[in-house]
Every structure is written in C-alpha cells, then in structure tokens.
C-alpha cells in the first residue's frame, strides 16, 4: 500500500510540472506573438501609414500652389511666365533673398507643412513642417524644421530633422549622399537648390553646433564651417534603430528661382 501512495504522489508531481511547463510555453508563445505584432506595426504599418500621409500632403501643397499661381495669373491678366533662372539675383554678397518666406516662424502654426523637400538620389519627396516634435511632425513622415534656424534661401542655416527608421523613415539613407548631390526645397514662391558638401557620420544628440547659423560641431570642431553662408542641414539618428547619436549632412545653396 505504501508503495502505491508514493507512486501516485510522483505522478501528481509530474502532472503539475507538465501543467506548469505547458502554461509557461503558452505564455511565451503569446508574448512572442504580441512582440512580433509590435515589430510589424513599427517597421511596416507606421511606415506605410506615414508615407501615404506624407504623399497626400505633398500633392495637397502642389494643388494649393497651382491654384494660387492660376489665381495670380488671372488677376493680372498676364500670359507670361515668371523670370527665368538666369535672371535670378546672384548669391554672392547677399544676406537675404527677396523671395524667401517670412522669418517669423511664430506666425506659422506648428506642425503646418509649408515646403517640399526633394532629394533625387534617394528618390525622396516629402513635406517640410515647422517644429521637430515627434507626434505632430516627425511621426507623420514629415521632415521637421528646427525652430530658430533660418528658412530656405536665407543666409544662415536651414536645419531639418527626420526619422531614420519607422514612421516613413524619410532620412533612412541620407548616409548615402555624396558631395554635389542635389537637395531641392520648394515653397509657394520659389525653388531653392542646395548641393551636398560635407557629412558628419556620428555626433552626440546634444551637439547643437551642427544647426547653428554657421554650422560647426562643438564635439568635432574639424567638421563644419567658419564663415557665413547659405546652408542646409539634414539630421537623423544613428546607428539605425537607435537614437543614441546623430548623423549630419550639410549642403550649400547653389541656385534659386521663382516658381
């Protein structure tokens, strides 16, 4: 009789262990499925949603500008196009452009897209909005304009930020940009063309010098500029899938023309 009691006790313990292992396995599978869904959401769904939204905004800006141009033509009764690029004022010695948008970013609503950034080498065309907040700008797949930096075409530094991964990841491949690659910025009044000039592969997220009026890294002083100019700065996170450091690409204004 005693041996039978021990036998049943062993069976019960084994059964409990099996139940615990089974329950643990089910929990691990459930957690794995949830994590997989989160990864799919971050890497696929947010990209698709943001890219579609950004594309719609680009199209909306193009329609808006086209309507404004048509309205201006009809009100003046002119059939002639605007001045040719060759008639644009020289950049040398100029501090501002007459056609540049307002410098008072406070007069423009935060998160409002007002320009289009085009990078031919990356097949990139995205809206530019005021501010660099994640929820209201960057997570929409937009590129954000750093408050306090200059506007396109103005003397100083037109500084932008964009996601490298997830939410449209517009700046994922800016590390591939090479000197003389073009970057275009379109506004309601003009088109500004910059040429890539220099790249800082990695710096601290607190390196504010890279977006100053005369951009120059405070941590890597050999990267940047010492004299005034017409600059554009693109910033994003690096390495990929982290936000520990920043990757910086600088360009210089080479031409501008009225729309």
C-alpha positions in Angstrom: 0.0 0.0 0.0 2.8 2.4 0.9 4.5 1.9 -2.5 1.2 2.7 -4.3 0.9 6.0 -2.4 4.4 7.1 -3.4 3.7 6.1 -7.0 0.6 8.3 -7.1 2.5 11.2 -5.5 5.2 11.0 -8.1 2.5 11.0 -10.9 0.8 14.1 -9.4 4.1 16.0 -9.2 4.9 15.1 -12.8 1.5 16.2 -13.8 1.9 19.6 -12.1 5.3 20.1 -13.7 3.7 19.3 -17.1 0.9 21.8 -16.5 3.4 24.5 -15.4 5.6 23.9 -18.4 2.6 23.9 -20.7 1.3 27.1 -19.2 4.8 28.7 -19.4 5.1 27.7 -23.0 1.7 29.2 -23.9 2.7 32.4 -22.1 6.0 32.6 -24.1 4.2 32.0 -27.4 1.6 34.7 -26.5 4.3 37.2 -25.6 6.3 36.3 -28.8 3.2 36.8 -31.0 2.5 40.2 -29.2 6.1 41.3 -29.7 6.0 40.2 -33.4 2.9 42.2 -33.9 4.5 45.2 -32.3 7.6 44.9 -34.6 5.3 44.5 -37.6 3.4 47.6 -36.6 6.6 49.7 -36.0 8.5 48.5 -39.1 5.7 48.1 -41.6 2.5 49.7 -40.7 3.8 53.0 -39.4 6.0 53.3 -42.5 3.1 52.7 -44.8 0.7 55.0 -43.0 3.3 57.8 -42.7 4.4 57.6 -46.3 0.8 57.6 -47.6 0.0 60.6 -45.4 3.2 62.5 -46.5 2.4 61.8 -50.2 -1.1 63.2 -49.8 0.3 66.3 -48.2 2.8 66.8 -51.0 0.0 66.5 -53.5 -2.1 68.9 -51.5 0.7 71.5 -51.4 1.2 71.2 -55.1 -2.5 71.7 -55.8 -2.6 74.7 -53.5 0.4 76.4 -55.1 -1.0 75.7 -58.6 -4.3 77.3 -57.7 -2.6 80.3 -56.2 -0.4 80.7 -59.3 -3.5 80.4 -61.6 -5.3 82.9 -59.5 -2.4 85.4 -59.7 -2.2 85.0 -63.4 -5.9 85.6 -63.9 -5.9 88.6 -61.7 -3.0 90.2 -63.6 -4.2 89.1 -67.0 -0.6 88.1 -67.8 0.2 85.1 -70.0 3.9 85.3 -69.5 5.9 83.0 -67.2 8.0 84.3 -64.3 11.6 85.3 -64.8 14.0 82.6 -66.0 16.5 81.1 -63.6 19.3 83.0 -65.3 17.6 86.3 -64.2 17.7 85.3 -60.5 19.9 87.6 -58.4 23.4 86.5 -57.6 24.1 84.8 -54.3 27.4 86.5 -53.8 27.4 89.1 -51.1 23.7 88.9 -50.5 22.3 88.5 -47.0 18.7 87.7 -47.8 16.6 86.8 -50.7 13.6 88.9 -51.6 11.5 85.8 -52.4 12.4 84.0 -49.2 9.5 83.2 -46.9 8.9 85.0 -43.6 11.5 84.6 -40.9 8.9 84.7 -38.2 8.2 81.0 -37.6 5.9 82.0 -34.8 3.4 83.3 -37.4 3.1 79.9 -38.9 1.2 77.2 -37.0 3.3 74.4 -35.5 3.2 71.2 -37.5 1.9 73.0 -40.6 3.6 71.7 -43.8 4.8 74.6 -45.9 7.5 73.3 -48.2 8.5 70.2 -50.1 12.0 68.6 -49.8 13.2 66.6 -52.8 16.4 64.5 -52.9 16.7 62.9 -56.3 19.5 60.4 -55.4 17.2 58.9 -52.7 14.0 59.2 -54.7 12.7 61.2 -51.8 9.9 63.8 -51.9 8.4 64.8 -48.5 6.7 67.7 -46.8 8.6 70.1 -44.5 6.7 71.3 -41.4 7.5 73.7 -38.6 8.9 72.1 -35.5 10.6 68.7 -34.7 8.0 67.2 -32.4 7.5 63.5 -32.9 3.8 63.3 -32.6 2.8 66.4 -34.6 5.5 66.3 -37.3 8.1 63.5 -37.5 5.8 60.6 -36.9 3.6 61.8 -39.8 6.5 61.0 -42.1 7.3 64.7 -42.5 10.7 66.4 -42.2 10.7 69.0 -39.4 12.3 72.5 -39.5 14.3 73.3 -36.3 12.7 76.4 -34.7 15.1 79.3 -34.6 17.1 78.3 -37.7 16.7 80.1 -41.0 14.2 79.5 -43.7 15.1 78.1 -47.2 17.1 80.6 -49.3 18.1 82.8 -46.4 21.6 83.5 -45.2 22.4 81.1 -42.4 21.3 77.5 -41.7 18.1 75.9 -42.8 18.2 72.9 -40.5 15.9 69.9 -40.7 15.3 66.6 -38.8 13.7 63.4 -40.0 13.2 59.8 -38.8 15.8 57.3 -40.0 13.6 54.2 -39.1 9.8 53.8 -38.7 7.1 56.4 -39.4 8.1 56.8 -43.1 11.8 57.0 -42.3 12.5 59.8 -44.9 16.1 60.2 -43.8 17.0 56.5 -43.6 19.5 56.7 -46.4 21.0 60.2 -46.1 24.3 58.5 -45.3 24.5 57.6 -49.0 24.5 61.2 -50.1 27.8 62.3 -51.7 29.3 65.8 -52.4 27.5 67.6 -55.2 24.3 65.6 -54.8 21.3 68.0 -55.1 18.7 68.8 -52.5 15.7 70.9 -53.6 13.4 72.8 -51.4 10.1 74.1 -52.9 8.0 76.8 -51.3 4.9 78.6 -52.5 7.1 81.3 -54.0 10.5 79.8 -55.0 12.6 76.7 -55.6 16.0 76.5 -53.8 18.7 74.0 -54.9 21.4 73.0 -52.5 24.5 70.8 -53.2 25.7 68.3 -50.6 29.0 69.5 -49.2 30.0 67.6 -46.1 28.9 64.7 -43.8 29.4 64.1 -40.1 28.8 60.4 -39.7 28.3 60.5 -35.9 28.0 63.0 -33.1 26.1 63.5 -29.8 22.4 64.2 -29.9 23.3 67.3 -27.8 25.7 68.7 -30.4 23.7 71.8 -31.1 26.6 73.4 -33.0 25.6 71.5 -36.1 22.4 73.5 -36.6 23.8 76.9 -35.7 23.7 79.8 -38.2 27.3 78.9 -39.1 27.1 75.2 -38.5 30.1 73.6 -36.8 30.2 70.6 -34.5 31.1 71.5 -30.9 32.4 68.0 -30.3 34.2 67.6 -33.6 35.4 71.1 -34.5 37.0 69.9 -37.7 33.5 69.3 -39.1 31.6 72.4 -40.1 32.2 75.9 -41.3 34.0 79.0 -40.1 32.4 81.7 -42.4 28.8 82.7 -43.1 26.9 81.2 -46.0 23.6 79.7 -47.2 23.5 76.3 -45.6 21.1 73.4 -45.3 21.5 70.7 -42.6 19.9 67.3 -42.5 19.9 65.4 -39.2 18.8 62.0 -38.2 19.5 59.2 -35.7 22.4 56.8 -36.0 23.1 53.9 -35.8 19.9 52.6 -37.4 17.2 51.5 -35.0 18.7 53.6 -32.2 18.6 57.2 -31.1 21.9 57.4 -29.4 23.8 59.5 -31.9 23.1 61.9 -34.7 24.1 61.7 -38.4 24.5 65.1 -40.1 24.6 66.1 -43.8 25.4 69.7 -44.8 24.8 71.4 -48.1 25.2 74.9 -49.7 22.8 76.9 -51.7 23.7 76.9 -55.4 20.7 78.4 -57.1 17.2 79.7 -56.6 14.4 80.6 -58.9 10.8 81.9 -58.6 8.1 79.3 -59.0 
